[in-house]
Amino acid sequence: MQLNKLFSIVIAAPSGAGKTTIIRKLTAGNPDLKFSISTTTRPVRNGEKHGVNYYFTTAEEFRSMIDQGEFVEWAHVHKNYYGTTKKEIDRIKGEGKIPIFDVDVQGSSSLRKKLPGAVFIFIVPPSLQILESRLRDRNTDSNEQISVRLQNAVKELQHFHLFDYIIVNDDLEEAIDKCTSVIVAEGCKRVRNEEFIKNLEVLSDNSTG
């Protein structure tokens, strides 16, 4: 599908709610979308690659990047740093693509101040019990880490009012379809297509003259 490219998409969710999988499916099915790769200090997980899933770096280097003003937004979450660089957004815009961001609630709050006109989608689990089950099934975190993630999830869910759309990830394919519908509808908004209409009007005036 061809989309108006004058906006960005920010997707946030509690850890384990499925946002990374949803974003991967969305970008694979739509060439207009380009995943914005975050920079992080957390350890690399099995199957992850630098420059594909994240830009992995050290805490010292990350703090240096903060001092140099390289981030549009950054946060300290689960004892690790995460951030979005200005360079990454420029890279995607330079390719004529729509950047789609995978961030936490704190990061989305920062991006709302920096990305006017962006669309904010909150992915939530059907229940906290299911969220805990998904976190355990990932087999990447200790019991202590899972407990911290669940506690943070409760806090993050209280900030649902920061988002334009809320999508419950009960069924993955259905959640992906809903995200796609939101993105298509947002691309069709009048405010995003006024310039296109004005150009049509100019062409019409020229053809009648």
N, C-alpha and C positions, 0 to 999 in steps of 0.2 A: 504494500500500500504506500502511496505517495503522501508524505505529511508536510505540512507547513513547518519550517524548521526554526521559527523564531521563539522557541521556548525550550525549557529543560524539564526533565522529569526526575524527581527525588523520591526514592522509595526507602522507607525505614520500617523497622520491625524489631520486636524483642529478639534476642539471640535464639535461634532455633525455630523461628516462625516460618521460615522458608523463603525469605526474600531473595537470597542469593540464587537459589534454584529458579525462582520466577524470573529474575532479571536475566539469567542465562538463556532461558527459553524465549523471552521477549526479544533479546538481541539476535538470537539465532534465526528467529522468524521474521525479522524486519530489518532490512539493510539500512534504513534511515536512522536506526538507533545505534549508538556507540557507547559501550560501557566505560564509565569514568573510573579509571584504576586508582584506588586509594593508596596512600603511603602508610605503612604500619611498622611497628617495632615488635609485633607478636611473632612467635616462631612459625616457621613454614610447616604447614600440615601436609600429610601424604597426598601426592598428586598435584600440589600447588606449584606454580612456577612464577618466578620473578618477572614482572612486566606483563603478566597475563592475569593473574588473580589479584596480586598486590605488587607494589614496589616495596620490597622488604629492606629495612634499614635498621641502624642501631638507635638507641635512645639518645645517645650523644649527638649523632648526626641529625636526628629529628629536631632536637631542641635548637640546634644551630640553624636549621631551616625556619623554625619559628622566629628566631631572632632576626633573620634576614627578610622576614615578611613574605615567604614563599607560599604560604597557605591561604586559601580562601576561607577554610574552616579547619579546625582540628579539635580533638578531644582526647581526654585520658580516660579510657574505659577498660574495665577488667584488668587493671594494672599494666595496660599497654597504650601506646599512642596510636591514633588514627587521624588521617587528615587528607584533604583534597588540595592539590597544588593548582596555582593559577596556570602553570605551564600545561597541566593535563587538560584543563578546560579549553585553553587556546588550541591545543593539538586537535581536539575533537571538532571545535568550531571551524578550524582551518580546513578540515576534511568535508565541511558542509553537512555534518551529521548532528543529530539531536543527542546531547549528553544525557545519560541516564545514571543516576548516582545511587550507590548502595551505602547508606549511612545509618547511624543510630539516631535516636530521638534528639540527642544533644546536637549532633551534626546537622540534622535537618533544620533545627531552630536557627542555627548560625547561617545556613544557606538561604533561608527565607529572607534574611536581611541583605544578602549579597546577590541573589538571583531574582530580580523582579520579573513577574510573569511566569515563574516556574510552577509546575504542577506537583503537589505533594500527596503521596499515597502511603497510607499506613497499613501494613500487612499484620494481621493479628491471628493468633491461634484460636481454635474453637473453645479451648479451655486450658487452664494452667496444668491440669493433669496430663493432657495430651502434649503440651509443650515439654513437660518434664520427660515424658516417654521419648519424644523425638531427640531431646538432648542426650539421653542415655543411649539411644540407638546409634548416635553418631560415633560413640566410643572414642571421643577425642578429649574429654574433660574428666577430671577427678570428681569425686562426690562433693568436695568442697567448692570446686569451680561451678558445678551444676547448681549448687545451693545459692551461690552468689548471682548467677545468671537469672535464676528464678526470682530472687529478691529484686533484682534490677528490672525484671519484666513487669512486676507489679507497679513499680514506680513509673516506668515508661508508659504503661497503658493509661495512666492518669493524665497523660499529655495528649490524648487523642484529639483534643480541640485544635491542635496546631496544624492538623492536616485537612486537605480538601476532600479526600476520599478515604474510606475505611473498607478494606476487603478482608473478609474472614477466609483464611486458608484452611478450609475443611477438606475440600477436594482440589488437588493441585491444578488439574486441567481447567476446572471451572474458575479458579482464582486467576489463572493466566488469561482466560477469555475475558474476565471482567477488567483486568488491567489493560488489555488491548482495547476494549471498548472505551475506557476512560481516555486513553491516549488518542484514539481516533476522534472522539468527540471534542477533545480539547484542541486538536489540530484544525477542526472545522469552525471554531468560535469566530464570530464576526470580527472581534478585535485583532485576531491574528491574520485576517484575510482582507483587511481594508485596502492595503496597498495593491493587492492583486485585482480587486474590483476597480480601483482607480485607474489602473493600467488598462483594464478592459474598456473603461469609459473613454480613455484617451484614444485607444485603437478605434473605437466606434466613431468618435468625432472625426478622426482622420479619414476613415473610410467613407463617411458621408460628405466630407468636404471635397 
